[in-house]
Amino acid sequence: MFYDEPSESDRYEMIRTYFQMLIEEELPDATGKMKQFASWFTHGVPGGASLRKEIYDSKTAPEILARVENFFEARLAVQSPAVLIEG
């Protein structure tokens, strides 16, 4: 069975949406769920090991979300730099 591997943008949207929901729900085990989910969704992503280490060193759910956002936004900015339009 074949499937399309999610793009980094897809991974980012999924993980960010899930983490935001966990934070909004104020679940007592949110940080544990985020750490587990991050290991699944960053497997195979270049630089993912360093992100996983940063996540496991994090103490709060908002800190984990911030690290994920910083990581993926930096990667996506490099992959698709802004196009300058001459006027």
Contacts in CASP RR format, 6 or more apart in sequence:
PFRMAT RR
TARGET T0000
AUTHOR 0000-0000-0000
METHOD contacts of the structure
MODEL  1
MFYDEPSESDRYEMIRTYFQMLIEEELPDATGKMKQFASWFTHGVPGGAS
LRKEIYDSKTAPEILARVENFFEARLAVQSPAVLIEG
6 14 0 8 1.000
8 45 0 8 1.000
8 72 0 8 1.000
8 75 0 8 1.000
8 76 0 8 1.000
8 79 0 8 1.000
9 76 0 8 1.000
11 41 0 8 1.000
11 42 0 8 1.000
11 45 0 8 1.000
11 72 0 8 1.000
12 68 0 8 1.000
12 72 0 8 1.000
12 73 0 8 1.000
12 76 0 8 1.000
14 41 0 8 1.000
15 37 0 8 1.000
15 38 0 8 1.000
15 41 0 8 1.000
15 42 0 8 1.000
15 68 0 8 1.000
15 72 0 8 1.000
16 65 0 8 1.000
16 68 0 8 1.000
16 69 0 8 1.000
16 72 0 8 1.000
18 37 0 8 1.000
19 34 0 8 1.000
19 37 0 8 1.000
19 61 0 8 1.000
19 64 0 8 1.000
19 65 0 8 1.000
19 68 0 8 1.000
20 65 0 8 1.000
22 30 0 8 1.000
22 33 0 8 1.000
22 34 0 8 1.000
22 61 0 8 1.000
23 30 0 8 1.000
23 61 0 8 1.000
23 62 0 8 1.000
23 65 0 8 1.000
27 33 0 8 1.000
30 61 0 8 1.000
31 58 0 8 1.000
31 59 0 8 1.000
31 60 0 8 1.000
31 61 0 8 1.000
31 64 0 8 1.000
34 55 0 8 1.000
34 61 0 8 1.000
34 64 0 8 1.000
34 65 0 8 1.000
35 55 0 8 1.000
35 56 0 8 1.000
35 58 0 8 1.000
35 64 0 8 1.000
38 51 0 8 1.000
38 52 0 8 1.000
38 55 0 8 1.000
38 64 0 8 1.000
38 68 0 8 1.000
39 52 0 8 1.000
42 48 0 8 1.000
42 51 0 8 1.000
42 52 0 8 1.000
45 51 0 8 1.000
45 75 0 8 1.000
46 75 0 8 1.000
48 71 0 8 1.000
51 67 0 8 1.000
51 68 0 8 1.000
51 71 0 8 1.000
54 67 0 8 1.000
54 71 0 8 1.000
55 64 0 8 1.000
55 67 0 8 1.000
55 68 0 8 1.000
58 64 0 8 1.000
58 67 0 8 1.000
END
